[in-house]
Structure formats: C-alpha cells, structure tokens
Amino acid sequence: MAHITTILKSEHPTNEIELRCRQSKERSGISSVLWLTTFNCNLRCSHCYTDSPRENDQLNTQEAVQFIRHLEKLGVPLVFLSGGEPLIREDIAIILKALHEAGIRTVLSTNGTLITPENLQILKDTGVAYVAISLHASSAIHDELTGVPGTFDKVANSIRALAEYEVPVCLKSAVTQKTYQEIPWVLEWGIAAGIRTFYICDLIPAGRGCGTAQFGGSIGTQEWLTLFDKLLHYIETEGIFIDIGAHPSTVALVLSRLSAQDKQKAGAAEARLLGKNRVCPAGKGVVALMPDGGVTPCNFMPELVLGNIREKPVEEINKTLSEFLGDKPAREPCHSCRWVTICGGCRAKAYYMLGDARDADPTCLIQTKD
C-alpha cells in the first residue's frame, strides 16, 4: 500500500502500531494479517477480484477464535477483516470481541450496506480502529457497479451512523475506465462528510475484475498519471490521507518528482521508507488468510494458496511465502530498478497478467508506457 500523504510530509515519525508491526515481523515473520473472513456477499460488484459470492468451507467460529488466540501468542498487532462481506457472518461479533480481548487492532472492510444499530454498538465496544467502506462513484454509477439498486443510499446512511457513534471511516474506491473520472467527486463527497482517509485501488484483473464491457476494465498509464496529479492536489490542498492500492510504483513516482525539486527532502523520505515495509508487502510480513484457512501472499491473489492453517501454523506457511516470492521480482525491469527495495512492483498484477507472481509489474507508472 502506497501511503502517499506521509511521503510528502517533511517529518513522519514511526507510530506505535508501525513499531509493533515491525517488532512482530522480527519475531515471527508476520507483521499483520489481512483476513478474508468469508466469500459470501450481498452485492455483485463487477470489479470483485474474489468473484464473491462463492462456495467455500470457511473457518467455523471455534477455528476463527483459535486462530486469533494464536496470533495473540505470536504478538501480531494488526488484523484487517474483509471478504466478501464480513458483516454477513453470523459470528462476526464473536470474532471482533476475540480480537479486542487479544489486544489486536482491527480494521473492518465492508460494502457499507449491512451496518445496523446492533453492529454499530459492537464496532464501538470492540474499539475497531476504523471501518473501510466502499464508495466508487456518484449514486447511479455506484449502484450500477455493485449490481444492487439503492446501495449508494445505504452507504451514505451508514457513514452518517458511524459518525454518530464516533467510529472513524475510510472510503475505498476502485479505479477503472468507468470510475476514474469520478474519483475527485468521491473525494469531495467524503471530505464534505468529514472523512479524512481514502484508499484508492487500481483494478485487479481477477474474478469479475477481468474487464467486462459493463465495467470498462483498467485505465492506462497516462490516465493514471492524470488521476495521480489530481490526488496529489487534494493531499496538498485538503490535507487528507490517501493510500493507493495495487500501484506501488506511485511511491517511486513521488520520490522521483520530489528529488527533482528537493534532493534533501527526497533523501529523507526515502530513508524513512527503507526502514518500513516494502510498498508491495507480499511475502514481506503481511499474510493473507482466505475464508477456508488457506494462506496466500496477498489478498488480491486468493487462488495462490501455499498452505492452510488447518494443517500447519501460519508462521510456518509464511516462510514458504517468503521463499517463494524471494527478496525482489526475478525479472526486468523490476529486478534492477532503482526503487525495487521500496516499491517491489505489484505481485498480484504480475501473477494475473503475466502468469507468475515473481515477474515484473506490467503496470509500473515509471517503466511502462501505453
């Protein structure tokens, strides 16, 4: 994940959760877990990389709680709950309470349509760090993309309700040919609603996100560069936090531009990044857990399962992930790129577009031309 906002700050000290994640990685090899709790979903988003809903022998309540207790013993400090739609699980309250009791900071990713007074109170009581809600465009386009009329209105109502309960919100948007011109609108809408954190993710060509006529597919390099300039404008003028998903080269792009303006500031920013996790964290401490206990290098690669926690401990499987991916992409231009240690290239795109997660990132904004 590319935390663009923090790069542009002249000073950005390591916060408590970053320090704990780093210490956890040193102990067990795992810094955090991104857990797809279910492949069940009440929407039919045309960009869904997991192709949810679909059948899957998901971990039962006892197995889920046992896994959380194991993470507690390992000292893993951070878990992201996603799906499918995690709020569709009948035992989601038990999972949230178990994470809270284990002292694990939790982020819940949801489509925003199933938030009720009951689970609002649970989110508040279990100290969820923030709720990440999907909002891809203005009302008509958002509803078209989710496949369910009225979705936008439900999302808007949920965001207002979360504000009343003082639960922080992050807005998530997928970037495609149909949405990229809508992203500034989403930012404006979110800012007006009091939201300061945004996750803008490039389309992953997997599941239903392979590019249908309805959805429009991925945008090209020049379109991404235009959008990127707009994102930088909002960071600078509004002071919001923007994280970019599935495009780690955006960090290299910022550093390159910064270097041309102020080499000292760029050097300081690069030094800070070298002390943190690589922008593409696949095989570098962040573990993705599938609903059935399968472990993959990245949540965007639900099919690349290299082990299952029903058969062996997650820390042992993580060693396999790290060895499989290696220290850096095996092929050019990523392999010898000036920024490979910081960026790493998107392993998921290499996997789906080139057939090998160890290949170069085919969508790099520095190396790739339309």
Secondary structure, DSSP 8 states (H G I E B T S, - for coil): -EEHHHHHSS-----HHHHHHHHHHHHHS-SEEEEE--S--S---TT-TT-SS-------HHHHHHHHHHHHHHT--EEEEESS-GGGSTTHHHHHHHHHHTT-EEEEEE-SSS--HHHHHHHHHTT-SEEEEE--SSHHHHHHHHTSTTHHHHHHHHHHHHHHTT--EEEEEEE-TTTGGGHHHHHHHHHHTT--EEEEEE--SSGGGG--TTT-----HHHHHHHHHHHHHHHHHH--EEEEES-THHHHHHHHHHHHH-HHHHHHHHHHHHTS--SS-BTTTEEEE-TTSBEES-TT-TT----BTTTS-HHHHHHHHHHHH-SS-SSTTTTT-TTTTT----HHHIIIIIS-TTS--TT-TTT---
